[in-house]
Amino acid sequence: MTDMVTQKTFRLCGIPKGSSKEDVKGLVKRALKCTDDVDVQVCSLAEDPYLPDDAMMATLEFSATPEELDKLDKKSLHKVTIDDHDLEFDSKFMDFTALHTPANEDSTIE
């Protein structure tokens, strides 16, 4: 019988506006001092609906949960400042978080 592995999803707030998923991966690895063997998966990335002009938010999963995040319970935040950006990691959103990306004015529907 195979052991079931439960993947825990984390939310990250305070991401610099205009960041790509690759930018977020690098930022997270530096903020949490992840070793090279820890893979960061950015599951979603969008403007922060509470700070749409300033920041973005994302949901993340890790191949191995970093120690700082492994200690979090459902009611706490892990705050890190890196490159003058205040990042907040949490898992208290019960797998539901408001992510919003406004419609692109130039898009067309075929």
Secondary structure, 3 states (H helix, E strand, C coil): CCCCCCCCCEEEEEEECCCCHHHHHHHHHHHCCCCCCCCEEEEEEEECCCCCCCEEEEEEEECCCCHHHHCCCCCCEEEEEECCEEEEEECCCCCCCCCECCCCCCCCCC
